[in-house]
Amino acid sequence: MPNIKSQKDRVRLTEKQTARNKSGKSALRTAVKKANASIAANADNKAEQVKGAQVALAKAGGKGLIHKNTASRKISRMAKRANVANG
């Protein structure tokens, strides 16, 4: 445990940021997983699930939760899979 006031503040801040990042990444993974399941099952709501996941990925990339190129790559691959599933 730190003794310096500024380091105590950093510890608190880091805990807060870690919790926010963990929550955001978890929500992102859930959205992507739902979209992938919809694509695999060729569900009726596939288009809206994919769109929601793509928006979530783009926002996460913009906020620095994941790298921008990673978000872009995942969006691209998801779109490709969704289009193949359309026939």
N, C-alpha and C positions, 0 to 999 in steps of 0.2 A: 504494500500500500504506500503510495507516495506521501511525502511530507510537505512538498512545495504546493502552494495554493494553485498555481497555474496547471500543475500536473494533475491535481485532483479534479480540476475542471475538465481537462482533456480526457480523463478516465470516464467521467460522467458523459461527456459528449460522444465519446467512442461507443459507449454502451447504447446510447440513444440511436446513433447512426447505424450500428450493427442490427438493432431490432428493426429499424425502418427498412434496411436493405434485405433482411431475411424475409420480412413480410412481403415486400414487393417482388422478390424473386420467387417466392412460393406462389403468389397469385399469378405471376407470369407463367410459371411451369404448369399450373393448373389449366390456364387458358389454352396453352399450346397442346396439352394432353387431350383436352376436350375436342379441340379442332382436329387433331390427328385421329381420334376415335371416330369422329363424324365422317372424316374422309374415308377411313377404312370400312366403315359400315355403309357408306354412301347414303347417309341420313338425309331427311328432308330439310333439316335446318343447317346443312353443311355450309352453305354460303355465309350465313350470319356468324357461325362459329369461327370460320376461317377469317372473316373480316375482323371480328373482335380480337382474335389472337394476333393478327397482323398489326392492328392499332396498338395493342398492348406491347408488342415487340418494338414498334417504332418509338413509343413513349419511353420505354425502358432504355433504348439506345440513345435517345435524346437527353435523358436525365443522367446518363453515365452509369446506370445500374448494370448494363452489359455494354460491351464495346459496340460502337455504331456499325462496324463492318459485320460483326456477329449477328446483330439484329437484321441487317440487310440480307445476309446470307440465309438466315432462317426463314425470313419472309419469302424470299425467292424460291427456296426449295419447297415451302409449303404451298405456294401458288402453283408450282409445277405439278406437285402431287394431286392437288385439287383439280387441275385441268385434265390430267390423265384420267382421273376417276370419273370426270364428266363424260368421257367417251369421245 
